Amino acid sequence: HSPWIPREGYVRDPDALDRGVLPHSRGWDRLKLKVMADRKLDPATVASWVEAYDSELRFLDEHVGRLLDALPAFGIGPEDEVYILADHGEYLGEHFLVEHSKDVYETALHVPLIVRGPGFAAGRDATPVQHTDVARWLVDEAPGPPVATAGSTPLQVSELYYTRKEELRNPRYGGRFDRIRRAFRVGDHSLILGSDGSREVYDLAVDPGQLHPIEPSWSAELEAAAAAWLEAHPEKPSASEVPTNTEVLRALGYL
């Protein structure tokens, strides 16, 4: 998460760092405009962002380990479930985007989930999970992940209502962020639809960065599932020009 502070002792390539291009530097707002409005990206700038961001991840990883090691002192043992979950990823120039709350590419959606407790096997699990699944786990009386029931769907849906006001109202961006974007995913198949008519299809198994939209034969089935979801979740326009708390949270990407 911004400001991507280069943590002392966690930077592996100090030569890649340029603190003048990091968040909250003097030219930061101008740099964001250059990337997101003018769609110009300097590889050296991206390398600096990545090094600073990765130093944060190394710092965080070590301290998550310290937290887990300290839990027994607080009476939290192996019989208890522990969840550590991120809320969003961070754009470091991908798709000419910076920070988050801008779009629904996997860069922002694919986040870490760490679970420890009875019923959870050690190791990595590639089963798709949404934040709403975690909420169900927390209220499930049985330990471990809930068993899928008959008729359940593997469709995952993520929504972003516009973006932050500072970008939405900036004339330099034109109408780039003046839209609702939704990502629909089944396995490695991804469909992104926008209220502005935008449509993108990706196979995440071969294009995890979502750089090359395709027109595969399976897209019709995914679009049908998306259409059914949209029909079951109609828009509810606000009666007031003043955004509600829900609308504010949607604009930030939290709903």
C-alpha positions in Angstrom: 0.0 0.0 0.0 1.2 3.5 -0.8 3.5 5.2 0.2 5.8 2.2 -0.6 8.5 3.1 2.0 11.9 1.5 1.2 12.4 -0.3 4.4 16.0 -0.2 5.7 17.5 -3.7 5.6 14.8 -5.0 3.2 15.9 -3.3 0.0 17.8 -5.8 -2.2 18.7 -3.5 -5.1 19.4 0.0 -3.8 20.7 1.1 -7.2 17.1 0.7 -8.6 15.7 3.2 -6.0 14.8 6.8 -6.9 13.0 8.3 -3.9 12.0 11.3 -6.1 9.5 9.1 -8.0 7.9 7.5 -4.9 4.5 8.4 -3.4 4.4 11.7 -1.5 7.6 12.9 -3.2 7.4 16.5 -4.6 6.5 15.5 -8.1 4.2 12.6 -7.3 0.9 14.1 -8.5 2.5 15.2 -11.7 4.0 11.7 -12.2 0.7 10.0 -11.7 -0.9 12.3 -14.3 1.9 11.4 -16.8 1.2 7.7 -16.3 -2.6 7.5 -16.1 -3.6 10.5 -18.3 -0.8 10.6 -20.8 -0.1 6.8 -20.6 3.6 7.3 -20.6 5.7 5.0 -18.4 9.5 5.0 -17.7 10.9 1.6 -17.0 13.4 3.0 -14.5 10.5 4.6 -12.6 8.6 1.2 -12.5 11.8 -0.5 -11.3 12.0 2.0 -8.4 8.4 1.4 -7.5 8.8 -2.3 -7.6 11.9 -2.3 -5.4 10.3 0.0 -2.8 7.0 -2.0 -2.8 8.9 -5.4 -2.6 10.9 -4.1 0.4 7.5 -3.4 2.1 6.4 -7.0 1.3 9.6 -8.5 2.8 9.2 -6.3 5.9 5.5 -7.4 6.2 6.3 -11.1 5.6 8.8 -11.1 8.5 6.4 -9.4 10.8 3.5 -11.7 9.9 5.8 -14.5 11.0 6.5 -12.8 14.3 2.8 -12.2 14.8 2.0 -15.9 14.3 4.8 -17.0 16.6 3.5 -14.7 19.3 -0.1 -15.9 19.3 0.3 -18.6 22.0 1.2 -15.8 24.4 -2.3 -14.4 23.9 -4.0 -17.8 24.4 -4.4 -18.5 20.7 -3.4 -22.1 20.0 -3.5 -24.7 17.2 -7.2 -25.4 17.9 -8.1 -21.8 16.9 -8.5 -20.5 13.4 -6.4 -17.5 12.3 -7.1 -15.5 9.2 -4.9 -12.9 7.6 -6.4 -11.3 4.5 -5.4 -8.4 2.3 -8.1 -6.0 1.0 -6.6 -5.1 -2.4 -3.4 -5.2 -4.5 -1.5 -2.2 -5.9 -0.9 -1.0 -9.4 2.7 -0.2 -10.2 2.2 1.0 -13.7 0.3 -2.0 -15.0 -2.4 -0.9 -17.6 -1.1 2.6 -17.0 -2.5 2.6 -13.5 -1.0 3.6 -10.2 -2.0 2.7 -6.6 -5.5 1.1 -6.4 -9.3 1.8 -6.6 -8.9 2.4 -10.4 -9.9 -0.9 -12.1 -10.6 -4.6 -11.6 -7.6 -6.3 -13.1 -6.0 -9.2 -11.3 -3.2 -6.9 -10.1 -5.7 -5.4 -7.6 -8.0 -8.4 -7.1 -5.5 -11.3 -6.5 -4.6 -10.8 -2.9 -3.0 -13.0 -0.2 -5.1 -15.1 2.2 -3.4 -16.9 5.0 -5.4 -19.4 7.1 -4.2 -21.6 10.0 -6.3 -23.9 12.1 -8.1 -27.3 12.3 -9.2 -28.5 8.9 -6.8 -26.5 6.9 -3.9 -28.4 5.4 -0.4 -26.9 5.3 0.8 -25.6 1.9 -0.7 -23.6 -0.9 -4.2 -24.1 -2.2 -5.2 -22.7 -5.7 -8.9 -23.0 -5.0 -10.5 -19.6 -5.9 -11.8 -17.7 -2.8 -13.5 -14.4 -2.4 -13.7 -12.2 0.6 -17.3 -13.2 1.0 -16.2 -16.9 1.3 -14.1 -15.9 4.3 -17.1 -14.4 6.0 -18.9 -17.7 5.6 -16.0 -19.6 7.1 -16.1 -17.4 10.2 -19.7 -18.2 11.0 -19.5 -21.9 10.0 -19.6 -24.1 13.0 -17.5 -26.8 11.3 -13.7 -26.3 11.2 -12.0 -25.7 7.9 -13.5 -24.4 4.6 -17.2 -25.0 4.1 -18.1 -27.9 1.7 -19.5 -26.7 -1.6 -23.3 -27.4 -1.8 -25.2 -28.7 -4.8 -26.0 -25.9 -7.2 -23.2 -23.6 -6.0 -21.4 -21.6 -8.7 -17.7 -21.0 -9.2 -18.4 -17.6 -10.6 -16.4 -14.8 -8.8 -17.5 -11.2 -9.2 -15.7 -8.0 -8.3 -17.2 -4.5 -8.8 -15.7 -1.0 -8.9 -18.0 2.0 -9.0 -16.1 4.8 -10.7 -13.0 5.8 -8.6 -11.8 8.4 -6.2 -13.2 11.9 -6.8 -9.8 13.4 -7.4 -9.4 11.2 -10.5 -13.1 11.2 -11.5 -13.2 15.0 -11.6 -9.8 15.7 -13.1 -10.3 16.8 -16.8 -6.9 15.4 -17.7 -8.3 11.9 -17.4 -11.3 12.6 -19.6 -13.8 9.8 -19.2 -11.3 7.1 -18.4 -12.7 6.5 -14.9 -16.2 7.6 -15.4 -17.6 4.1 -15.5 -18.5 1.1 -13.4 -16.2 -1.9 -14.0 -17.0 -5.5 -13.1 -14.7 -8.6 -13.4 -16.3 -12.0 -13.7 -14.1 -15.0 -13.3 -14.5 -18.8 -13.5 -11.2 -20.6 -12.9 -8.6 -19.1 -15.2 -11.2 -17.5 -17.4 -11.7 -13.8 -16.9 -14.3 -11.3 -18.3 -14.2 -7.6 -17.6 -17.2 -5.4 -18.5 -17.7 -1.7 -18.2 -20.8 0.5 -18.1 -19.0 2.5 -20.8 -19.3 -0.5 -23.2 -15.8 -1.8 -22.6 -15.3 -5.6 -22.7 -12.1 -7.6 -22.2 -11.6 -11.4 -22.1 -8.5 -13.1 -20.8 -7.1 -16.6 -20.2 -5.2 -16.1 -16.9 -3.3 -19.4 -17.3 -1.4 -18.0 -20.3 -1.8 -14.3 -19.7 -1.8 -13.6 -15.9 -0.9 -9.9 -16.5 -4.0 -9.5 -18.7 -2.1 -7.8 -21.4 -3.7 -9.4 -24.5 -7.5 -9.6 -24.8 -8.7 -12.6 -26.7 -11.9 -13.9 -28.3 -12.1 -17.6 -27.2 -14.9 -20.0 -27.7 -15.6 -20.3 -24.0 -16.3 -16.5 -23.6 -20.0 -17.0 -24.5 -20.6 -19.2 -21.5 -18.8 -16.8 -19.2 -20.8 -13.8 -20.7 -24.0 -15.7 -20.1 -23.1 -16.2 -16.5 -22.2 -12.5 -16.2 -25.6 -11.5 -17.8 -27.5 -13.7 -15.4 -25.6 -12.2 -12.4 -26.3 -8.7 -13.7 -30.0 -9.4 -14.1 -30.1 -10.7 -10.5 -28.3 -7.6 -9.2 -29.9 -4.5 -10.9 -28.5 -1.1 -10.4 -30.1 1.0 -7.6 -29.6 4.7 -8.5 -29.3 7.1 -5.7 -32.1 9.7 -5.2 -29.6 12.3 -4.0 -26.6 13.9 -5.5 -24.8 13.5 -2.2 -23.1 10.1 -2.2 -24.2 7.7 0.5 -21.7 5.8 2.7 -22.3 2.8 0.5 -21.5 4.8 -2.6 -18.3 6.1 -1.1 -17.2 2.6 -0.2 -17.9 1.4 -3.7 -16.0 4.3 -5.2 -13.0 3.3 -3.0 -13.3 -0.3 -4.2 -14.4 -1.8 -0.9 -17.9 -3.1 -2.1 
